[in-house]
């Protein structure tokens, strides 16, 4: 496998995993902005889901950025979490 193809597979995996790991645990910080228990619960749940939403968004952005590349199937393979297992 050429270095370009390897980069097309590895880049989305690294970006998405990095985004997910970097934003993990931010629910406590986000919930600190709330004043009522209901708002705290809502912001806490948003903070739990946010790393995964950002990682999914990064995968979609990577696919749009790789549009037109010759090895676009490899970019799709790298940004699809279902294929990582």
Secondary structure, DSSP 8 states (H G I E B T S, - for coil): --HHHHHHHHHHHHHHHHHHHHHTTTHHHHHTT-SSHHHHHHHHHHHHHHHHHHHHHHHHHHHHHTTT-TTHHHHHHHT-GGG--
